[in-house]
Amino acid sequence: SINLDAGAEEYDESRTKRQKKKLERV
């Protein structure tokens, strides 16, 4: 459970970074 939560956090972070990069491009 803890490992899954940590993985979810990392996934959210990477996804947010990707979204920010897309916004910066536009």
N, CA, C and O of each residue as an XYZ file, in Angstrom:
104
protein
N       0.842     -1.203      0.000
C       0.000      0.000      0.000
C       0.875      1.251      0.000
O       0.652      2.173     -0.785
N       1.865      1.276      0.878
C       2.759      2.450      0.930
C       3.488      2.597     -0.411
O       3.608      3.698     -0.948
N       3.965      1.480     -0.935
C       4.697      1.540     -2.204
C       3.786      2.066     -3.317
O       4.213      2.869     -4.146
N       2.538      1.611     -3.329
C       1.607      2.072     -4.360
C       1.382      3.571     -4.222
O       1.368      4.292     -5.220
N       1.204      4.047     -2.985
C       0.992      5.484     -2.772
C       2.193      6.280     -3.273
O       2.037      7.309     -3.931
N       3.390      5.797     -2.956
C       4.600      6.508     -3.384
C       4.654      6.528     -4.910
O       4.995      7.553     -5.501
N       4.327      5.427     -5.543
C       4.357      5.368     -7.005
C       3.330      6.331     -7.592
O       3.594      6.985     -8.601
N       2.173      6.416     -6.968
C       1.128      7.324     -7.452
C       1.610      8.762     -7.351
O       1.378      9.567     -8.253
N       2.288      9.082     -6.243
C       2.805     10.452     -6.073
C       3.811     10.766     -7.182
O       3.762     11.832     -7.795
N       4.719      9.828     -7.429
C       5.729     10.059     -8.479
C       5.042     10.220     -9.827
O       5.433     11.070    -10.627
N       4.011      9.402    -10.085
C       3.294      9.483    -11.355
C       2.640     10.860    -11.491
O       2.737     11.501    -12.537
N       1.976     11.305    -10.425
C       1.316     12.623    -10.456
C       2.346     13.723    -10.713
O       2.101     14.652    -11.484
N       3.504     13.604    -10.055
C       4.539     14.637    -10.238
C       5.001     14.687    -11.693
O       5.062     15.761    -12.292
N       5.326     13.518    -12.264
C       5.810     13.487    -13.644
C       4.726     13.987    -14.588
O       5.017     14.691    -15.555
N       3.460     13.620    -14.307
C       2.374     14.065    -15.177
C       2.211     15.579    -15.083
O       2.012     16.251    -16.095
N       2.296     16.109    -13.874
C       2.162     17.560    -13.686
C       3.298     18.283    -14.400
O       3.080     19.314    -15.037
N       4.515     17.741    -14.292
C       5.661     18.375    -14.962
C       5.421     18.399    -16.464
O       5.724     19.387    -17.131
N       4.872     17.301    -16.997
C       4.613     17.250    -18.441
C       3.586     18.312    -18.827
O       3.750     19.009    -19.829
N       2.525     18.430    -18.023
C       1.497     19.433    -18.315
C       2.092     20.835    -18.269
O       1.769     21.678    -19.106
N       2.959     21.084    -17.291
C       3.582     22.408    -17.178
C       4.427     22.682    -18.420
O       4.411     23.794    -18.946
N       5.161     21.681    -18.888
C       5.992     21.862    -20.086
C       5.102     22.223    -21.271
O       5.440     23.108    -22.057
N       3.968     21.541    -21.400
C       3.053     21.825    -22.509
C       2.562     23.262    -22.403
O       2.505     23.978    -23.403
N       2.207     23.686    -21.191
C       1.704     25.052    -21.015
C       2.805     26.060    -21.353
O       2.539     27.103    -21.951
N       4.036     25.742    -20.967
C       5.144     26.673    -21.245
C       5.349     26.822    -22.748
O       5.661     27.912    -23.229
N       5.175     25.727    -23.493
C       5.364     25.788    -24.947
C       4.370     26.764    -25.567
O       4.729     27.561    -26.434
N       3.127     26.697    -25.120
C       2.079     27.534    -25.731
C       2.201     28.972    -25.342
O       1.396     29.798    -25.773
